[in-house]
Amino acid sequence: MPQTFKIQLKSCPRCHGDRFPEQDGQSWELVCLQCGYRQTISFVSALRVVHPVAEAELAGVGHREVPTAA
């Protein structure tokens, strides 16, 4: 399955350019398309950028629905 990600428009702190996530070994970075500025981001932040559905899944971490007896 192809990997999808969000391009963050006008989010570069240096030039206000557009940034995209890039995996560098075990870490993730946001890389500016215009100036090349790189910012290392945490794994959880990377999940939110690379896989938007994961954000909803992370919100439920540690919470589990318990089926009720009918």
C-alpha positions in Angstrom: 0.0 0.0 0.0 1.4 3.4 -0.9 2.3 5.7 2.0 0.3 8.9 2.4 1.3 12.0 4.2 0.3 15.5 4.8 2.3 18.4 3.4 2.2 21.2 6.0 1.7 24.4 4.1 3.6 27.5 5.1 4.9 25.9 8.3 8.6 26.4 7.9 9.9 28.6 10.8 12.8 29.9 8.6 11.1 30.8 5.3 7.4 30.0 5.8 7.6 27.4 3.1 5.8 24.1 2.8 7.2 21.0 4.7 6.8 17.3 4.2 7.8 14.4 6.5 10.8 12.2 5.7 12.1 9.2 7.5 15.8 9.1 8.2 16.6 5.7 9.6 14.8 5.5 12.9 13.9 9.2 13.2 11.4 11.4 11.3 12.1 14.9 10.1 9.9 17.7 8.6 11.8 19.0 5.5 11.0 22.3 3.9 10.5 22.1 0.1 11.7 25.7 -0.5 14.8 26.1 1.7 15.7 22.6 2.9 15.3 23.4 6.6 15.1 20.1 8.6 13.4 19.6 12.0 13.4 16.3 13.8 10.0 15.3 15.1 8.8 12.7 17.6 7.3 9.3 16.6 3.8 10.4 17.7 4.0 13.6 15.7 5.2 11.7 12.7 2.2 9.4 12.9 -0.1 12.3 12.9 1.6 13.7 9.8 2.3 10.5 7.9 -0.9 8.7 8.7 -3.8 11.0 9.7 -6.0 8.1 10.8 -3.4 7.2 13.4 -4.2 10.4 15.2 -7.7 9.1 16.0 -6.3 5.8 17.1 -3.8 7.5 19.4 -6.6 9.4 21.1 -7.9 6.1 22.3 -4.6 4.6 23.5 -5.1 3.0 26.9 -8.9 3.1 26.5 -10.7 0.0 25.6 -14.4 -0.7 25.2 -15.6 -3.4 27.5 -18.5 -5.4 26.1 -21.5 -5.5 28.5 -23.4 -8.6 29.3 -26.8 -8.7 27.7 
